């Protein structure tokens, strides 16, 4: 498979895991990440406490699934499949 001729492709989706919009980025080497992971997933205890308070107040979910989230992998797989062999 040849390397795609783009640097990054991205999409913004409504993530039901955190009840907010997130941007998913896919790179030509097949790696992918969620730009909001640092906000909703890998944060310090103080930030997590604020997010949990917000979630309870708004009665929403705030459980980021991390780098292997199905939304990330599904988008990556879709983009890489479009590139073809």
C-alpha positions as CSV (number, residue, x, y, z in Angstrom):
1,X,0.0,0.0,0.0
2,X,1.4,3.4,-1.0
3,X,1.5,6.2,1.4
4,X,-1.4,8.7,0.9
5,X,-0.4,12.2,-0.4
6,X,-2.1,14.1,2.4
7,X,-0.6,15.1,5.8
8,X,-3.7,14.7,7.9
9,X,-7.4,14.3,7.5
10,X,-9.9,15.2,10.2
11,X,-13.6,15.3,11.1
12,X,-15.6,16.7,13.9
13,X,-18.3,14.5,15.4
14,X,-20.7,14.7,18.3
15,X,-19.2,12.1,20.7
16,X,-21.9,10.5,22.8
17,X,-19.2,9.2,25.3
18,X,-18.5,12.8,26.5
19,X,-21.6,14.6,25.2
20,X,-19.6,17.1,23.3
21,X,-18.1,17.7,19.8
22,X,-14.6,16.2,19.3
23,X,-12.2,16.2,16.4
24,X,-10.7,13.0,15.2
25,X,-7.5,13.1,13.1
26,X,-6.0,10.4,10.9
27,X,-2.4,10.5,9.7
28,X,-1.0,8.8,6.5
29,X,0.8,6.2,8.5
30,X,-2.5,4.9,9.9
31,X,-2.3,6.5,13.3
32,X,-5.3,8.3,14.6
33,X,-6.1,10.4,17.6
34,X,-8.9,12.4,19.2
35,X,-8.0,16.1,19.8
36,X,-10.2,16.1,22.9
37,X,-8.6,13.1,24.6
38,X,-6.4,15.5,26.7
39,X,-9.6,17.4,27.7
40,X,-11.8,14.4,28.5
41,X,-9.5,11.4,29.0
42,X,-5.9,12.0,30.1
43,X,-6.4,14.9,32.5
44,X,-5.4,15.7,36.0
45,X,-7.7,15.0,39.0
46,X,-8.8,18.7,39.3
47,X,-10.0,18.8,35.7
48,X,-11.7,15.4,36.0
49,X,-13.6,16.6,39.0
50,X,-14.8,19.7,37.1
51,X,-15.9,17.5,34.2
52,X,-17.7,15.1,36.5
53,X,-19.5,18.0,38.2
54,X,-20.5,19.4,34.8
55,X,-21.7,16.0,33.7
56,X,-23.9,15.5,36.8
57,X,-25.3,19.0,36.5
58,X,-26.2,18.5,32.9
59,X,-27.2,14.9,33.4
60,X,-24.8,13.7,30.7
61,X,-22.1,11.1,30.3
62,X,-18.4,12.1,30.5
63,X,-16.6,8.8,30.1
64,X,-13.9,9.2,27.5
65,X,-12.9,5.8,26.1
66,X,-9.3,6.8,25.3
67,X,-7.1,6.3,22.3
68,X,-8.7,3.0,21.3
69,X,-12.2,4.5,21.2
70,X,-14.4,2.9,18.5
71,X,-15.2,6.3,17.0
72,X,-11.5,6.9,16.4
73,X,-10.8,3.4,15.0
74,X,-14.0,3.4,12.9
75,X,-13.0,6.7,11.3
76,X,-9.4,5.6,10.8
77,X,-10.5,2.4,9.2
78,X,-13.0,4.2,6.9
79,X,-10.3,6.7,5.7
80,X,-7.6,4.0,5.2
81,X,-10.1,1.8,3.3
82,X,-10.9,4.7,0.9
83,X,-7.2,5.0,0.1
84,X,-7.3,1.4,-1.2
85,X,-4.5,-1.0,-1.8
